[in-house]
Amino acid sequence: MTSTPTLTDAPTRSTRTPRPRPPRRKRKVSPGLILGLVFLAAVFGFLYAPLITTALFSFNSSNVQTWPMQGFTTQWYSDLFADDAMLTAVFYSLRVAVVAVVISAVAGLTFSLIAQRVQFSGKRALDAVLAIPLVAPGMVLGISLLVVFNFAQIPTGFTTLVIGHAAFITPLVMFVLQQRLKTMDPSIEHASMDLGAGRIKTFWHVTLPGVRVSLLAACLLGFTLSMDEIAVSFFLAGTQPTLPVYVWGLLRFGFTPEVNAVFTLIGAFSLLLIGGAIVMLLATARRRENQLMGIGVS
């Protein structure tokens, strides 16, 4: 007879002592990475050092712009808001920038839709022609427009300033919108028109919502460029200067530290606008990527 195996007859597992894990090797930071970070910090320091210095001197209690600073004060900001000529130049620049950006938004959106939705030969030539005001030096653009306005007997002033600023903002808006329109599916617009919507309704309810974030980002960048432009404004301003032209006039005879205050505010406002535009573009790109991933999964 064969005996049935009992629990005691079952083989027992040999208990082995776990081997100690080898110590983790510390990752060494490559010298190339350190050199790259140092170079990047040096570049950003070089770019933002003037703005930081201007901001520091705007709180300096001394009229002499030298180190070390004498003390902390907000007097120059108070003098800025009490200077009627300076405030007039600031609000005049804001008016020019807003009107130029609105005109550029309409023109840039129109040109970008024509370039992307209408089939015709010579698209590259059209892009090259529209890009000339954006890449041309400001002095060349300003002198060229001044010659045209003098030939047409148009006096320099608000109108010429708006046209001059819109000349280099429109290509910027157009190129930003073109990149967005290239990623949009035109079949959505075709489906909207097949369902009975006209071209205007399709544009208002389909096309415009798809590009509005990119359009707003381009307008913010264009507004920043308009507020900082001095070469074109110098030739087209006429008797009423913009803020950069007004400050340039002060530089020839010496200026008070309230100039540091106004450029600190404008610089901070410009950085805020540029940061907002970048965040909007990145959010749009991420949203578009998520939508494409959702379509791929489904």
URPE-V780978 format. One record per residue. SS is DSSP state (alpha for helix, beta for strand, coil for the rest). PSI is psi in radians with two decimals (NA if undefined). OMEGA is omega in degrees with one decimal (none if undefined). Layout:
SS&PSI&OMEGA  SS&PSI&OMEGA
This chain:
coil&2.48&180.0  coil&2.36&-178.4  coil&2.41&178.9  coil&2.43&-178.7  coil&2.46&178.1  coil&3.04&-179.5  alpha&-0.52&-178.4  alpha&-0.39&-179.7  alpha&-0.18&-177.0  coil&2.46&-179.1  coil&2.41&179.9  coil&2.45&177.7  coil&2.41&178.0  coil&2.19&179.1  coil&1.99&179.2  coil&2.44&177.1  coil&2.23&-178.5  coil&2.44&179.0  coil&2.45&178.2  coil&2.37&179.4  coil&2.45&178.3  coil&2.53&180.0  coil&2.44&179.6  coil&2.37&178.5  coil&2.36&177.7  coil&2.27&179.5  coil&2.25&179.4  coil&2.33&177.0  coil&2.16&-176.7  coil&2.54&177.6  alpha&-0.51&178.4  alpha&-0.68&178.2  alpha&-0.74&178.7  alpha&-0.75&179.1  alpha&-0.68&178.3  alpha&-0.74&178.7  alpha&-0.70&177.8  alpha&-0.74&178.8  alpha&-0.72&178.8  alpha&-0.74&178.0  alpha&-0.66&178.7  alpha&-0.69&179.6  alpha&-0.84&179.4  alpha&-0.63&176.2  alpha&-0.69&177.9  alpha&-0.66&-177.6  alpha&-0.68&-172.7  alpha&-0.08&178.7  alpha&-0.76&177.9  alpha&-0.72&179.9  alpha&-0.71&179.1  alpha&-0.72&178.4  alpha&-0.73&177.5  alpha&-0.73&179.2  alpha&-0.67&179.0  alpha&-0.76&-179.4  alpha&-0.36&177.2  coil&-0.26&176.7  coil&0.18&-179.8  beta&2.32&-177.1  coil&-0.17&-178.2  coil&2.59&175.6  coil&-0.40&-178.8  coil&2.17&-176.2  coil&1.26&178.9  coil&2.76&174.0  coil&2.64&-5.7  coil&2.80&179.3  coil&2.51&-176.3  coil&-0.54&-178.1  coil&3.10&-177.9  beta&2.36&178.3  coil&2.69&173.3  coil&0.36&-177.3  alpha&-0.64&-175.0  alpha&-0.51&174.9  alpha&-0.63&175.5  alpha&-0.72&177.5  alpha&-0.58&179.2  alpha&-0.83&-178.1  alpha&-0.15&174.3  alpha&-0.08&-179.2  coil&1.84&-176.6  alpha&-0.69&-179.6  alpha&-0.72&179.0  alpha&-0.77&179.9  alpha&-0.63&176.7  alpha&-0.75&178.1  alpha&-0.66&179.4  alpha&-0.87&-178.3  alpha&-0.56&176.0  alpha&-0.73&176.6  alpha&-0.68&178.2  alpha&-0.74&178.1  alpha&-0.83&-179.9  alpha&-0.76&-177.3  alpha&-0.76&-178.0  alpha&-0.83&-179.3  alpha&-0.74&179.7  alpha&-0.67&-180.0  alpha&-0.70&178.6  alpha&-0.81&178.2  alpha&-0.72&-179.3  alpha&-0.61&178.8  alpha&-0.79&179.3  alpha&-0.82&-178.3  alpha&-0.76&-179.5  alpha&-0.69&177.1  alpha&-0.71&178.9  alpha&-0.84&-179.2  alpha&-0.67&-179.4  alpha&-0.66&177.1  alpha&-0.70&177.9  alpha&-0.74&-177.3  alpha&-0.52&-175.4  alpha&-0.49&-174.2  alpha&-0.32&-179.5  coil&2.25&179.8  coil&2.04&176.9  coil&2.76&178.5  coil&2.56&179.2  coil&0.39&178.6  alpha&-0.69&179.6  alpha&-0.65&177.5  alpha&-0.67&177.8  alpha&-0.76&177.5  alpha&-0.71&-179.5  alpha&-0.71&179.5  alpha&-0.73&-179.2  alpha&-0.39&-179.4  alpha&-0.23&-176.7  alpha&-0.83&179.6  alpha&-0.46&-178.7  alpha&-0.64&-176.4  alpha&-0.23&-179.9  coil&2.53&175.8  coil&2.55&-177.8  alpha&-0.63&179.4  alpha&-0.71&178.9  alpha&-0.77&179.5  alpha&-0.72&-179.5  alpha&-0.78&179.3  alpha&-0.71&-179.5  alpha&-0.78&178.5  alpha&-0.64&178.4  alpha&-0.71&177.7  alpha&-0.75&179.9  alpha&-0.77&-178.7  alpha&-0.65&176.3  alpha&-0.68&178.0  alpha&-0.66&178.6  coil&0.01&179.3  coil&0.76&175.5  coil&2.07&-178.3  coil&2.53&178.7  coil&2.53&-178.0  coil&-2.57&-175.5  alpha&-0.76&-177.6  alpha&-0.80&-179.7  alpha&-0.61&176.9  alpha&-0.78&-179.7  alpha&-0.76&179.4  alpha&-0.75&179.9  alpha&-0.73&179.4  alpha&-0.67&178.2  alpha&-0.42&-178.7  alpha&-0.60&179.6  alpha&-0.20&175.8  alpha&-0.61&-178.2  alpha&-0.82&176.9  alpha&-0.62&178.0  alpha&-0.84&179.0  alpha&-0.73&-177.1  alpha&-0.77&-177.1  alpha&-0.62&176.5  alpha&-0.74&-179.7  alpha&-0.57&177.7  alpha&-0.71&178.3  alpha&-0.59&177.7  alpha&-0.72&-178.8  alpha&-0.49&178.8  alpha&-0.48&-179.3  alpha&-0.14&178.9  coil&2.50&179.6  coil&2.00&-179.3  alpha&-0.27&179.6  alpha&-0.42&177.5  alpha&-0.73&177.2  alpha&-0.69&178.4  alpha&-0.69&178.5  alpha&-0.66&177.8  alpha&-0.75&179.0  alpha&-0.54&175.8  alpha&-0.50&178.9  coil&0.04&173.7  coil&-0.11&179.1  coil&2.42&177.1  coil&-3.11&-179.2  alpha&-0.65&-179.2  alpha&-0.80&178.9  alpha&-0.67&178.0  alpha&-0.72&177.9  alpha&-0.76&-173.8  alpha&-0.62&-173.7  alpha&-0.27&-177.1  alpha&-0.98&-173.3  alpha&-0.89&-176.2  alpha&-0.77&175.7  alpha&-0.47&179.8  alpha&-0.40&-176.9  alpha&0.09&-171.8  alpha&-0.61&179.6  alpha&-0.78&177.4  alpha&-0.65&178.0  alpha&-0.74&178.7  alpha&-0.69&178.4  alpha&-0.74&178.7  alpha&-0.65&178.5  alpha&-0.65&177.4  alpha&-0.73&176.7  alpha&-0.72&178.1  alpha&-0.65&177.2  alpha&-0.72&177.9  alpha&-0.76&178.4  alpha&-0.67&-179.6  alpha&-0.70&-179.9  alpha&-0.45&-177.8  alpha&-0.14&-173.6  coil&2.30&179.5  coil&-0.59&-175.4  alpha&-0.90&179.3  alpha&-0.71&-178.4  alpha&-0.57&-178.2  alpha&-0.67&-177.8  alpha&-0.40&-172.9  alpha&0.01&-173.2  coil&-0.64&-175.6  coil&-2.43&-177.7  coil&-0.40&-179.1  coil&1.88&-175.7  coil&2.69&168.6  coil&3.07&-176.8  alpha&-0.84&178.4  alpha&-0.68&179.1  alpha&-0.66&178.9  alpha&-0.76&-179.8  alpha&-0.64&177.2  alpha&-0.64&175.3  alpha&-0.61&177.7  alpha&-0.55&-177.9  alpha&-0.48&-178.1  alpha&-0.43&-177.5  alpha&0.10&-177.1  coil&2.55&-177.2  coil&2.76&178.2  coil&2.83&-179.8  coil&-0.06&176.5  alpha&-0.36&173.0  alpha&-0.68&175.2  alpha&-0.65&-179.2  alpha&-0.78&-177.2  alpha&-0.66&180.0  alpha&-0.42&172.3  alpha&-0.78&178.3  alpha&-0.77&-179.3  alpha&-0.71&178.4  alpha&-0.76&178.3  alpha&-0.70&178.9  alpha&-0.68&178.6  alpha&-0.76&177.3  alpha&-0.63&177.9  alpha&-0.73&178.9  alpha&-0.77&179.9  alpha&-0.73&177.0  alpha&-0.72&177.1  alpha&-0.71&178.7  alpha&-0.73&-179.8  alpha&-0.73&178.6  alpha&-0.72&179.1  alpha&-0.77&179.8  alpha&-0.72&178.8  alpha&-0.68&178.2  alpha&-0.69&178.1  alpha&-0.75&178.9  alpha&-0.70&179.4  alpha&-0.70&178.3  alpha&-0.71&178.5  alpha&-0.67&177.9  alpha&-0.71&178.0  alpha&-0.67&178.1  alpha&-0.72&178.1  alpha&-0.65&177.1  alpha&-0.67&176.9  alpha&-0.69&177.9  alpha&-0.67&179.6  alpha&-0.67&179.5  alpha&-0.73&-179.6  coil&NA&none
